[in-house]
Amino acid sequence: MIKRIIEDKINGSIHQGKAIILLGARQTGKTTLLHQLFDNQQVLWLNGDEADVQELFKNATSTRLKAYIGNYKTLIVDEAQLIENIGLRLKLITDQIKGVQLIATGSSAFELQNRVNEPLTGRKWEYQLFSLSFAEMVAHHGLLHEKRLLPHRLVYGYYPDVVVNEGNERKILKQLSDSYLYKDILQWEGIQKPNKLLVLLQALAFQAGSQVSYNELGQTCGLDPKTIEKYILLLEKTFVIFRLGSFSRNLRNELKFSKKIYFYDNGIRNALISNFNPIETRDDRGALWENFVIAERMKQLNYNEIYANSWFWRTKDQSEIDYLEEKDGQISAFEFKYNANKKVKINPSFTNSYDVKNVEVITPKNIENFLL
């Protein structure tokens, strides 16, 4: 088993009087992680996908839930976002049934978070599980081995099923990108044009790491800009993509409202455009490297509870820095280059205008400085 970073954190939250909410995209290993933690204990597993489970919670009272849970000390509700009024039901269990550790998982943040945040205020620990990370794989089989696999990771990514099934990466990724990836979004009643959602995802894949325009994306997909923005928000809330905004404080020619969009997993990005060519032969290897490193940084910040602001920086005359990070009022600047031999200098117009703590170029040779 590949140990997940948040395993110990979840373990330390058990039986502390609060519900545990575990969020993450489908197929990132939420159920596997919980089996790893609880298989040797008395656990009642309920799946929100099942009609009788949904019915059980529909008009549940504390008396009925107590009778159903019985002597179990742990209750796990998988795919909890599919259960009506799930937040109120989880609150009922947390408040009225003492001594039971409640755990709920969800692959759709925009549903589960909306339904549990208010009812469970002060009553929950919340964790997010991503696909496997560079740090987890280094811990599993060592830094040297994982760095040797970087060309492979840039193409196929870190989904657990992909990592453990060498030779079947393409088949697994196509299945993920064709079905599991948008299942939560397509179940949402506002999505009436799944074919246009796929076109949007493909357009975002081709533009990963580049500035995006909702107007241009709308023309490509045949959708208005407001619908594009709504779809992108949903894709964020289902952990497919994330946005990076532009940094702007002092200079008049800084771009103030631009945004870049990245994929949480390179393999999904490549599956959407049906390109699994080796990294050495690809024209987009710079974009793949940038997407990979920034996505891994997002995982690292989240898992280690590091509170930081993240941006890119660009001016109207196209001066640019790939990634900025501000922690405790201090700014660090990073450039990402797959070719470690290429000479790169951080743009002096930025460092001359702002108080910058750290400036670094991240390549495959020193990636551990940024991600460990």
NORCOR-V94126 format. One line per field, one symbol per residue. ss: DSSP state (H for helix, E for strand, L for the rest). A space follows every 50 residues. Layout:
BEGIN
ss: ???
END
This chain:
BEGIN
ss: LLLLLLHHHHHHHLLLLLEEEEELLLLLLHHHHHHHHHLLLLEEEEELLL HHHHHHHHLLLHHHHHHHHLLLLEEEEELHHHLLLHHHHHHHHHHHLLLL EEEEEELLHHHHHHHHLLLLLLLEEEEELLLLLHHHHHHHHLHHHHHHLH HHHHHHLLLHHHHLLLLLHHHHHHHHHHHHHHHHHHHLLLLLLHHHHHHH HHHHHHLLLLELLHHHHHHHHLLLHHHHHHHHHHHHHLLLEEEEEELLLL LLLELLLLEEEEELLHHHHHHHLLLLLLHHHLLLHHHHHHHHHHHHHHHH HHHLLLLLEEEEEEELLLLEEEEEEEELLEEEEEEELLLLLLLLLLLHHH HLLLLEEEEEEELLLLLHHHHL
END
